[in-house]
Every structure is written in structure tokens, then in C-alpha cells.
Amino acid sequence: MLYLVATPIGHLQDITLRALETLRTVDYVASEDTRKTGLLLKHFDIKKPQIAFHEHNEERSGERIISILEEGKSVALVTDAGTPAIADPGFTIVRRALAANIPLTMIPGPTALIMAVALSGLAVHSFTFRGFPPKKPGPRQKFLAVDVSSPHTLIFYESPFRLAALLRDCLTVYGDRPAALANDLTKMFERMDRGPISALLESVAGKTLKGEYVVVISGNSQRGRPEMEAPDEADESC
């Protein structure tokens, strides 16, 4: 069995009881960063062999993981923080497992994009997660322009080294829309800044930033529902 196990995005107490039970009972843990996962396992006194699985070795390591699973052993896939397969190579293992008829399931838990959009103050009834934008300005602006007319709230991940550049391009492509920046979510210095894109850009420009950011931007209020308007019918199934 392949288990996709969500781990804390900052605060270690956010790990679930099912996640701990799974990590204790599987045969192997496939980790995006074995050092970071090693610290997590050590904190909860869990001793398991790890398999490094990341974007630079996913082909070779993926074959090994599938071979282990085909032997009838169990593997827990974890990312550095949060939910596996979201903006990381985990989805390739899911595809491989499905193609090989290997059973798989997920142990749900923290996801930075959900926390960020919920705290942003922007519309949450409909949103689009776009992951990490391209690193270079030209491709990045084309990437952003795909959603210029979308009425849905937009969510991006970005490194501290390119955050100001991303916000500048967002201002160019989308105009000065309402937005929010999330950083160090669940940690001691958790920060959530809200305001127009121009104000957020001014707040980070020229500063030394740390930690990955979640950028949340209002959808185009000229199309579909205005960005703060509730859906016609509330769905209480969440």
C-alpha cells in the first residue's frame, strides 16, 4: 500500500494521529528531503528507513518505490511540509501506482494554500491554485496572463528571492487588485499581510525575506460574481 501522508507546514503539533500511526507502521518513508523528514521522525521517536524522492531523482527513485510496493511492502510518501503531490513530484508516484494497480490512499492534513486563502479575506467559494510561477519575467507574465479574466481567487507559491518580482508582474498583468501574502504559517512569527498589490509590493521591496510565501490575489470582479459576493446556494458539506 502507498500512503500519501500530510505533515505539518510549521507547527509540529498539527500532525494527525493517523499520520503518526501510519509513519510508525509502514516499511519505508519516501521523503522529499530526508534530513527534514529525519527531524520530524526523530521528534516523534519514529525509526524508519527513508528513500529520497525529489524532483532530481524521481524517475530512478520512483522505480525503486514501485518495486518495493510490488513486493507487498508499504511506503509512506511525505513532502518537506504539507500535503504530498501539491507542487512537488508526488503526483508521478500516484500515476505509477495506479498504472501498476497498487492500492493507495491519503492521510489528509495541513496544506498551506488552504490556510492562506481562508485567512486572506478574499473570496473562498471559488479559487484557482497555480503553484510556482516561472522564474524568468517573460514566461512569468505569460503564465499570469492566462488568468487575467478569471473571476476566481488566484493562489501562487513563491520563494522569498522572487517574491517582489512576482508582485511587480502581478501588478502589471492584473492591475492593483486586493491581495494577501502569507508567510511562516502556523509558526511563531506567522504573518498575513493584506492590501492592494502595490502596497504589498512596497512592503517587501528591498527587504531580506525568508521562508516560502503564499500569494493570494482577487479574481477579476468584472467577470462572474464580484470577488466578495457569496455563492447563490451555500454548500455545507465541507
Phi, psi and omega in degrees: 000137174259128179246125170267113189248118176283137180238165184302146176269359179183295184279118186297335180288354178281354178293144183270161177296322178294322178297316179296316179298318180294314180297330180282337187255342181288165178277325182221156172241120176267119191238140174295320177224107185296333179291313180294316179294326177301320178295320178297312180297319180297320181301323182259016176055048179248127181244107179219144174293139181252150173240121178290126179221107182213181188296339182270348181224018189297331180291305182293313182292325178298320178298319180295317181297317179296321178298319178297317179295322180292339175282357180093007179270167183248145181226133172257124178262124177232155175254180179304318181196138177094209188265125178299152178079358175261109180059035173208174188288002185305329183296334180291327176291322177301314179298316180297316181296318178296319180295330181266007181058037177268129180294143180213156177207177181233142170257100189289162181180211188297144173216122187299322185295323180292315178298318183295314182290326179294325181270352188290332187085359177267171184299134181243358182287344179202120181214161181237123176267124185250359177069210180274126176289162174302155185281330184268147187304313183299301177301326181294317180293323176295320178299315180292323185295339178304327185252018186298329181259001184290135177278356185275144173301136184253139181232130180231151167257145177206149177281159179295337183284339182240007184298312181298319179297319178297315181296323177298317180291324176297319178297319179294315186279317187261344190083184188274068182280160170299144184205175178210149176239130177244137181212142179056040181301136181073355181268176183301321183255036177310135183223135178226108180255136182232148179156182175294155182306319182299321181290321178293321177298316179297326183288339182249343185300129176078002181261154174274114185253154179226153176079152178287152182245151168250126181252124180242127185231137179300146174288174179287108184287353178277351181236135180070209180286148170302151192297337180257001182282139181284159177296161180298319181233127180284135176253112185265018185277351187291000000 
